[in-house]
Structure formats: structure tokens, C-alpha cells
Amino acid sequence: AFLSGDTDAAERQLDHCIGAFEEIGDQLGANLARGLLAFVRYFERRFDEAEALAQEVAVEARRWGDDWGYAMMQVLGANLRLWTGRLAESAQFAERALTLFRKLGDRFGIIQAMAPLNRARVALGRVADAERGVEEVLALSDAFGGLAFPTIAASGVEMHLGNGERAVELARQSVERMESTGVDLDESKVILALGLCQADEAEDALATLLDVDVAVSPNAPVWILKKHWR
């Protein structure tokens, strides 16, 4: 439900999970479900609620020795700070998560941490670091076969760097990988559209955006582009 963009269903299911875990006394399971709920709040753009919940989950994760859960809350904190303009803080949160995921040997976690870290690096002018980060994300992506997230992360950074053609190439790979799985395509399509704009392909960009659900998408500010072209 979460990956397909149905946050209402995801929230209902997570509320049920939290109650079930608490009923059997599994506090670690309940904390994991709350961590996922914090991500749902983030994708619903309920940033203050996401932040508060992430902090609670991080404290509990530390209490139970759950380094992975703690690292994921640092990833969420990095994303929240990235999209609210606190760039230096975002990089700090992401670097903390990255250190933990490297220690755990969790390659997917490394990619999760590097996604906001590389975007923050670009915004902070650390272009060479961001470019090296993209290379690492793409190298790690080979371990996950057809998984789309690494190419989404890389395409977003390329778009942010102004490399429109490369952003388009990677975003199209993401869309192709995601279309067969039922995962929400909005993020990839927004990055693809912005890359197409940078490549001077405005009409193709508009056509790409027509299917984006502006009302529910975390990338809703793209309506500015739609409005401009209409």
C-alpha cells in the first residue's frame, strides 16, 4: 500500500500492526511499525508529525539496540531537513545513517542514506562529493537487479546537477522498472519531466506530467510547471 502510493491504506494497516504488536508485548515490532508510519506521514507532507514520531522511534531503537531502525530514522530526518531547506543538518543526518549502514553491511540502507545525502551535497556546493556518491549508488544498484530506487536516487541528483540528458536516461530506467511492479510512478515521472525541461524537451515533459496525481503526490509542487505550460 505504501509503495503504491495508497497512504490511507498503509496507515490503517500500520495502526493495526502497532496494536497487535503491543498486545503480544513485542515492543521492537511496534517500534518498527511506528517507524514505517513516520515515513507515511512524511509522504503525506505532515512533516511536523513525521519529525516527532521519528524522534520517538529513534529513542526506542537506541533503547533496544536496534541500529538498523535508528539508522532509518536518521534517513527520514535527512529527507525532512532536505525538503525544508536545512541542508547542512540534512547532510549530518544522512552521514550518520550512512556510517551505521556501512557498519551493518546493508547495501540497500547505504543507498537509502546516500539519496538525501547526495542531494544535500549538490545544494551545499559539494559537487564532486555528489558525483562520487552517484557513482557508488549506481555501482550498488547492480546487487538489486531490477529495483528502481537506486536509479531514482541517481536521476534526482543528476537533475539537480543540471545534467538533463543523464537525468532523463536514469529516470526512464526507473519508470520502466516500476511499471511492472505496481509501485507509484510519480517521483520518477517528476524527475523525468524536469530532466526533459533541462534537455529543452518541454512538450515531452508536459506529456510526462499529465498522469501525475498532484493532489496526493509528495512532488505536488510540480503543478507550477503544469500551470505554466497550460
TORBA-489509 format. One record per residue: x negated, y, z of N, C-alpha, C in turn. Coordinates in steps of 0.02 Angstrom, whole numbers, padded with zeros to 5 digits, always signed. Layout:
BEGIN
XYZXYZXYZ...
This chain:
BEGIN
-00042-00060+00000+00000+00000+00000-00043+00063+00000-00097+00062+00040-00141+00120+00044-00176+00132-00022-00205+00080-00050-00243+00088-00112-00198+00106-00171-00135+00086-00169-00090+00103-00224-00060+00172-00216-00075+00206-00161-00050+00274-00151+00015+00279-00113+00041+00222-00088+00104+00223-00051+00087+00232+00023+00075+00294+00043+00053+00306+00112+00109+00295+00162+00171+00305+00142+00227+00293+00188+00229+00219+00208+00223+00175+00159+00223+00103+00173+00162+00084+00214+00105+00113+00198+00044+00098+00235+00052+00118+00308+00082+00176+00320+00091+00199+00388+00138+00153+00428+00191+00131+00396+00238+00085+00430+00202+00020+00449+00164-00006+00402+00129-00069+00415+00077-00062+00469+00041-00005+00469-00010+00005+00520+00020+00016+00589+00077+00051+00593+00111+00059+00657+00131-00010+00684+00155-00054+00641+00173-00122+00662+00110-00159+00686+00055-00153+00649-00007-00187+00667-00032-00163+00736-00031-00098+00747-00054-00071+00810-00014-00100+00868+00053-00100+00860+00096-00128+00912+00082-00202+00924+00072-00240+00870+00060-00312+00876-00007-00325+00911-00059-00288+00892-00124-00298+00923-00122-00280+00998-00086-00225+01014-00082-00206+01084-00043-00257+01125+00007-00287+01093+00048-00336+01128+00007-00397+01149-00042-00416+01108-00083-00475+01125-00148-00455+01159-00156-00390+01173-00215-00367+01209-00278-00362+01168-00271-00358+01102-00329-00353+01058-00343-00279+01043-00382-00248+01087-00394-00176+01080-00438-00160+01021-00484-00205+01004-00527-00193+00946-00485-00193+00882-00438-00240+00877-00394-00242+00819-00350-00180+00814-00324-00159+00872-00282-00099+00873-00323-00038+00852-00386-00035+00872-00428+00022+00854-00444+00022+00779-00454-00038+00751-00465-00043+00679-00404-00017+00641-00344-00036+00663-00284-00012+00630-00276+00063+00636-00294+00091+00694-00291+00164+00703-00341+00198+00657-00399+00167+00646-00447+00196+00601-00420+00200+00530-00386+00147+00508-00355+00149+00442-00300+00202+00439-00263+00209+00495-00211+00260+00497-00240+00330+00491-00299+00340+00520-00332+00405+00513-00348+00421+00440-00368+00370+00402-00379+00380+00330-00314+00396+00294-00259+00364+00315-00194+00380+00285-00177+00453+00297-00187+00476+00358-00173+00547+00374-00215+00593+00330-00278+00574+00319-00322+00614+00277-00295+00618+00206-00274+00562+00178-00248+00562+00110-00180+00597+00105-00146+00604+00161-00083+00642+00162-00096+00716+00174-00160+00735+00178-00182+00804+00190-00161+00830+00259-00152+00785+00306-00137+00803+00375-00204+00803+00413-00246+00851+00395-00316+00850+00415-00326+00853+00491-00288+00896+00525-00297+00902+00598-00280+00836+00633-00226+00803+00611-00207+00739+00640-00260+00685+00625-00285+00687+00564-00336+00638+00545-00399+00647+00587-00418+00710+00598-00477+00725+00637-00470+00701+00710-00413+00717+00740-00401+00697+00809-00402+00621+00817-00368+00587+00771-00365+00514+00775-00434+00483+00763-00472+00510+00716-00539+00485+00701-00584+00491+00762-00578+00547+00798-00620+00556+00857-00602+00505+00911-00538+00492+00920-00516+00441+00969-00543+00372+00950-00537+00356+00886-00559+00290+00863-00634+00283+00870-00671+00337+00855-00744+00335+00861-00766+00322+00933-00732+00354+00981-00748+00344+01052-00736+00271+01071-00679+00244+01050-00663+00175+01067-00711+00126+01032-00730+00142+00971-00777+00099+00935-00844+00095+00972-00867+00152+00996-00929+00153+01035-00920+00111+01099-00863+00117+01130-00850+00081+01192-00853+00005+01181-00828-00017+01123-00825-00089+01110-00885-00114+01070-00933-00070+01058-00993-00091+01020-00980-00105+00947-00929-00070+00920-00910-00081+00850-00945-00029+00806-01008-00044+00787-01046+00004+00746-01013+00017+00678-00983-00035+00649-00952-00026+00583-00892+00022+00588-00850+00011+00638-00792+00056+00647-00813+00127+00661-00865+00135+00702-00891+00202+00716-00917+00235+00653-00954+00197+00612-00982+00224+00550-00927+00246+00503-00873+00207+00499-00818+00226+00454-00784+00291+00476-00781+00302+00541-00752+00365+00565-00799+00424+00551-00864+00410+00548-00911+00462+00526-00901+00479+00452-00887+00427+00412-00871+00438+00341-00809+00482+00335-00758+00466+00374-00697+00506+00371-00711+00578+00394-00751+00585+00447-00769+00652+00469-00806+00690+00416-00850+00656+00379-00887+00688+00324-00840+00712+00270-00791+00670+00251-00743+00690+00200-00700+00749+00223-00676+00747+00284-00636+00801+00311-00674+00867+00309-00737+00864+00327-00777+00926+00328-00796+00948+00257-00806+00900+00212-00821+00918+00143-00764+00958+00113-00702+00934+00122-00645+00965+00089-00616+01024+00128-00647+01041+00185-00628+01103+00220-00687+01151+00223-00737+01139+00182-00791+01187+00172-00846+01187+00224-00847+01137+00268-00900+01134+00320-00955+01087+00293-00993+01112+00247-01037+01070+00207-01096+01041+00246-01128+01082+00286-01185+01057+00324-01162+01003+00374-01105+01015+00406-01077+00965+00452-01059+00901+00415-01031+00909+00356-01013+00851+00316-01074+00807+00302-01128+00839+00282-01190+00802+00268-01215+00767+00331-01210+00799+00388-01233+00769+00450-01192+00706+00468-01126+00711+00461-01083+00654+00475-01099+00596+00427-01106+00613+00363-01120+00561+00313-01187+00529+00324-01237+00568+00342-01304+00540+00354-01303+00494+00415-01263+00512+00466-01257+00469+00525-01226+00402+00505-01174+00405+00465-01142+00344+00441-01190+00303+00398-01226+00337+00355-01272+00302+00309-01326+00264+00349-01352+00296+00401-01402+00262+00442-01375+00198+00473-01314+00201+00498-01283+00142+00529-01269+00087+00477-01243+00106+00420-01228+00056+00368-01292+00024+00342-01346+00062+00336-01410+00032+00315-01433-00018+00368-01425+00000+00431-01444-00045+00485-01404-00110+00483-01339-00103+00466-01295-00162+00462-01304-00201+00398-01338-00172+00348-01346-00205+00283-01282-00207+00244-01238-00158+00256-01172-00156+00224-01175-00111+00162-01182-00141+00104-01191-00103+00042-01129-00063+00024-01070-00091+00036-01009-00053+00021-01004+00007+00068-01022-00003+00131-01022+00053+00178-01071+00107+00157-01128+00086+00131-01177+00135+00107-01146+00178+00052-01110+00147+00006-01078+00185-00047-01025+00232-00019-00986+00208+00031-00935+00250+00062-00967+00312+00093-01025+00304+00125-01058+00361+00157-01089+00408+00106-01115+00379+00052-01150+00421+00003-01102+00461-00041-01040+00440-00044-00992+00478-00086-00985+00550-00061-00966+00562+00003-00963+00632+00026-01032+00663+00034-01083+00622+00051-01149+00650+00060-01176+00681-00004-01168+00646-00060-01193+00673-00123-01156+00736-00144-01089+00737-00133-01052+00798-00149-01075+00856-00105-01086+00842-00041-01110+00895+00004-01179+00919-00017-01221+00872-00038-01288+00891-00061-01285+00939-00120-01241+00924-00168-01235+00969-00226-01214+01038-00203-01162+01041-00160-01137+01105-00138-01188+01145-00097-01234+01109-00064-01286+01141-00024-01349+01156-00066-01346+01140-00131-01403+01155-00174-01457+01102-00173-01443+01044-00142-01493+00990-00138-01482+00944-00198-01493+00972-00258-01475+00938-00320-01516+00874-00330-01582+00878-00318-01624+00819-00329-01603+00761-00283-01586+00777-00220-01561+00726-00174-01497+00695-00199-01453+00738-00225-01389+00713-00250-01399+00667-00310-01444+00686-00355-01457+00645-00414-01486+00577-00395-01531+00577-00346-01558+00513-00323-01503+00471-00290-01458+00505-00254-01403+00470-00223-01357+00437-00273-01344+00471-00329-01302+00442-00382-01336+00380-00410-01401+00384-00421-01437+00325-00447-01431+00266-00399-01434+00279-00334-01428+00224-00286-01358+00196-00286-01307+00239-00289-01238+00215-00290-01226+00170-00350-01250+00191-00408-01239+00151-00469-01279+00086-00466-01337+00088-00436-01376+00026-00429-01340-00022-00382-01312+00003-00329-01275-00040-00283-01210-00066-00313-01182-00029-00360-01117-00048-00388-01120-00115-00424-01178-00134-00448-01185-00198-00483-01167-00257-00437-01173-00246-00372-01159-00300-00324-01084-00312-00316-01043-00266-00343-00971-00270-00331-00931-00283-00394-00964-00303-00447-00928-00322-00508-00886-00265-00535-00820-00277-00538-00775-00228-00568-00748-00177-00520-00775-00172-00460-00750-00124-00411-00759-00053-00437-00706-00012-00430-00707+00055-00461-00739+00108-00417-00738+00100-00351-00759+00154-00307-00828+00182-00322-00879+00140-00335-00945+00169-00349-00945+00216-00409-00909+00198-00461-00908+00242-00520-00866+00305-00507-00814+00300-00464-00777+00360-00445-00824+00408-00408-00860+00380-00359-00906+00421-00320-00959+00454-00364-00987+00416-00410-01039+00443-00453-01012+00494-00502-00952+00481-00530-00923+00528-00578-00906+00595-00545-00883+00592-00482-00869+00655-00446-00930+00698-00437-00986+00666-00422-01048+00704-00414-01071+00733-00480-01067+00693-00533-01088+00717-00599-01045+00777-00621-00980+00772-00607-00936+00828-00623-00956+00890-00583-00971+00880-00519-00990+00935-00475-01056+00966-00498-01100+00925-00527-01164+00950-00553-01156+00985-00620-01097+00980-00651-01086+01010-00716-01103+00966-00775-01116+00902-00760-01132+00855-00814-01068+00823-00840-01031+00863-00880-00964+00842-00901-00962+00777-00938-01006+00768-00987-01004+00707-01027-01017+00645-00985-01065+00649-00939-01080+00593-00895-01022+00580-00847-00991+00633-00822-00933+00626-00778-00877+00591-00815-00865+00609-00878-00813+00578-00918-00827+00503-00928-00889+00488-00944-00908+00418-00955-00894+00375-00894-00915+00399-00836-00906+00361-00774-00833+00359-00752-00797+00415-00760-00727+00417-00740-00685+00370-00783-00701+00365-00847-00665+00319-00891-00677+00246-00869-00738+00232-00849-00752+00165-00822-00709+00151-00761-00702+00202-00718-00661+00193-00658-00588+00179-00675-00561+00218-00721-00491+00209-00742-00481+00139-00771-00527+00117-00813-00521+00051-00843-00522-00004-00790-00565+00003-00741-00570-00047-00688-00508-00047-00644-00478+00011-00634-00422+00017-00587-00355+00000-00618-00349+00009-00683-00284-00003-00716-00260-00074-00707-00306-00121-00703-00287-00192-00698-00272-00215-00627-00283-00170-00577-00276-00190-00507-00217-00159-00472-00184-00110-00503-00128-00077-00470-00149-00024-00421-00213-00005-00420-00237+00047-00375-00218+00115-00402-00207+00163-00357-00189+00231-00378-00245+00262-00420-00226+00290-00477-00274+00315-00526-00286+00390-00522-00250+00425-00478-00250+00498-00480-00320+00528-00472-00359+00503-00424-00425+00533-00413-00470+00526-00475-00470+00467-00504-00511+00457-00564-00488+00501-00621-00422+00508-00628-00396+00549-00683-00411+00623-00674-00410+00646-00611-00427+00716-00599-00500+00729-00616-00544+00684-00594-00615+00692-00610-00626+00688-00685-00591+00642-00718-00596+00635-00790-00574+00700-00824-00519+00729-00802-00493+00791-00832-00542+00848-00823-00571+00854-00763-00618+00908-00752-00682+00898-00793-00703+00835-00800-00761+00821-00844-00746+00839-00916-00685+00824-00938-00665+00841-01006-00664+00917-01017-00644+00953-00965-00646+01027-00970-00718+01050-00979-00763+01022-00940-00833+01041-00946-00861+01022-01014-00834+00971-01045-00856+00949-01111-00818+00984-01167-00778+01036-01148-00740+01076-01196-00687+01035-01232-00655+00990-01195-00601+00948-01222-00537+00962-01182-00514+01024-01185-00458+01045-01142-00393+01007-01156-00379+00994-01219-00317+00960-01236-00317+00888-01208-00372+00854-01215-00378+00787-01187-00372+00789-01111-00400+00842-01081-00395+00849-01008-00323+00856-00987-00285+00897-01022-00214+00907-01006-00176+00841-01013-00189+00805-01066-00154+00741-01077-00170+00693-01020-00231+00695-00995-00251+00651-00940-00213+00667-00876-00198+00732-00866-00166+00754-00804-00091+00743-00803-00060+00730-00860+00013+00727-00862+00042+00673-00817+00004+00620-00805+00030+00565-00763+00011+00572-00690-00026+00624-00672-00046+00633-00603+00013+00658-00562+00027+00624-00506+00083+00643-00463+00060+00699-00416+00072+00761-00437+00047+00818-00399+00078+00821-00329+00139+00798-00322+00174+00804-00257+00140+00763-00203+00112+00706-00221+00084+00662-00170+00009+00652-00175-00022+00672-00229-00093+00659-00239-00136+00701-00193-00189+00671-00164-00237+00710-00125-00271+00763-00167-00269+00755-00233-00300+00802-00279-00250+00852-00306-00199+00867-00267-00144+00909-00290-00165+00978-00317-00219+01009-00292-00237+01075-00319-00248+01075-00394-00251+01016-00425-00258+01014-00498-00199+01046-00533-00144+01059-00497-00086+01093-00528-00107+01160-00557-00160+01190-00530-00184+01254-00557-00204+01246-00630-00236+01190-00646-00257+01177-00715-00196+01166-00759-00148+01128-00734-00087+01115-00773-00051+01181-00788-00043+01220-00735-00007+01284-00743-00042+01329-00794-00108+01330-00790-00146+01374-00835-00134+01353-00908-00138+01287-00921-00132+01265-00991-00061+01271-01016-00012+01265-00972+00058+01271-00995+00074+01344-01011
